[in-house]
Amino acid sequence: MADRLPHEKGFHVSWDQLHRDARALSWRLDGKGPDDGAWRAVVAITRGGMAPAMIVARELDIRIVDTISVKSYNHQSQSEPQIIKSPDMDLIGDGTGVLVIDDLVDTGKTLEVVRKAMPNAHFATVYAKPSGRPMVETFITEVSQDTWIFFPWDMALQYVQPYRGTD
C-alpha cells in the first residue's frame, strides 16, 4: 500500500465539518477569556485561520477581528515562516485578551513567530499535529504528523477511482 497517492491517506475536511469543528472550538473557548471570561479581539492567521476565526468571532460575539499574515508554505512545501502583514498592534498590544486562531498547527513554527509578536495571546487551532501541539492552548482534533489535511478551500469535486476494482 506504499504506492498510495497523498490524497488517498489525507484527511479531507468539508465546509460543514470545518463549521462544526470551529463552533466546537468556540464552545471550548467560551468564558475562558481574562476579562470575566470575555475575549476582547480575534486575530486570524491568514489565510487558513480566516474561516474558523470568523466563526469563533460570531459565536463568541467578538467584534474586533484582525489578521496577521504569515507565509510558511509554498504549495505543499514548508519554509521558514515570515510575517508579511501585522494586525493593528496599538489595539492588540502584547495579546492579553486576544484569541489567535488558525486552521492547523503543524510543526508550530508559524505560531512561534506569531507568539513572539503577541506573547500573552491565547492560541487556538481547529486541528493540531503532535509536533505543534505545545504551541496551542486550545484545539479540537489531533491528527498524526504525517497526515495531510485537505481543507475545503483547496478542493474541487471530481471523480476518484475505487480503491479496489474498477467499477
N, C-alpha and C positions, 0 to 999 in steps of 0.2 A: 504494500500500500504506500510505499515511499514515493511513488511516482504521481501522487495526487497533486493537483494544482492548488495554489494558495487559497482560492475561493472555496475549495471543497472542504477545507478544515478551518475556515474562518467562522467568525461569529457575526451573523447578519442581524442588524437591528432595523426594524421598520419604524416609520414615523409614529405609529401607535405605541410601539414598545418604548421608544425614546420618551414619548409624552408621559406614559405611565411611570417610567423609571425616574424622570425628572420631578414628577409630582411626589413620588415616594421620597426623593431627596429633600423636597420642600418640607414634608411632614417630619423628617428626621431633624431638620434644622429649626423647625418652629419652636419658638420660646427659648432658644439657646443663645441668643444674642446678649451682649453685655449691658444693654440699656433696658432693664426689666424684661429681658428676653427678646427685645426687638433688635433688628439689624438696621443700620442707617443707610447702607448702599450695597449694590451688587456691582462687581466688576467681572465682565465676561472676558475670558481669554479667547481671542479670535483665532480662527474662525469657528472651531468646533464647539466652543463654550457658549456661543450666542443663543442657540435654540434652548438649551437647558437653563441658561441664565434668565431668559425671557419668561420661561415657565415658573422658575423659582420666584422671580420678582413679582409675578402676577399672584401666585399662590400666597406669598407672604406679605403682599401689599407694600412692596418696597418701590418707591417712586424714583429714587436716584439710581440710575443704571448707566454705567460707562464701560469702556472697553480698554483692554491692553492687548496690543498685537505683538505676538511672539512668533518668529519664524524658526521652526526647527525641523521641518520636513520638506523635502523636495520629492514629491510624489510619495513613494514608499521608503525613501532613504532618509534616515535621521542624521542631522548635523548639529553642530553647536548652536544652541538657541540664542537668539538676539532679539531684544525689544526694538520694534520698529515704530511703535506708537504707544504712548503712555496715557493713562487717564488723567483727569484734572487733579493733580497732586495737591493743590490747595484745598480741594474738597476731600480727597481720600486720606491725606496725611500719612501716618505710619500704618494705616489699615485697621485701626481699632474700630470695631463695629461693622466692618466691611466683609462681605462674603465674596470670595474669589471663586468663580465657577468655571469648570472646564468639562468637556465631554469625557475625557480619559486621562489618567496618569499612567504613563508607560514606564519610562526609566526614572522619571522625576526631575530630569534636567530642566525642562521648561518651567516647572513650578519652582525650582531652586532659584532661577533667575528672577521670577516674579516675587518670590518671598523676600529677596534682598531689597526690592523696591517697596514692599508693604509687609514688614516683618511681623506686625500684630494682627494681620488679617486672618480670617478663618478660611481655609482652603477646602473646597468640596468638589468632588467629581462624581459623575454618574457611574463610571466604570473605573476599575483600578487593576493594575497588574502588580505582582509581588514586588518587583524592584522599585516601583514608585510609591507603594502604599505608605511608607513612612513620611512622605511629603504632604499627605492629606489628613485632615482631621475627620472628615466625613465622606463616605462613598456608599453606593448601593450594591453594586455587583462586582465581584472579583473574577477575573478570567486569568488563565495561565499566561505566562510571559511570552510563549511562542504563538499565542492566538492573535490573528489579525482581525480587528473589528471593522466591519464594513458598515458605515453609517449611511442613513437614508439619503443624505445629500450627495453621496458618492455613487449611488446606484441607479440603474435603469432596469426595467423589466425586460427579460429576454428568456428564450428557451434554454434549458440546461439538459444535457444528455442524462439519462438514468445512470445511477451508479453501476448497476449490473444490467446487462442485456441492452437491447436497442429499441424496445418499444414499451 
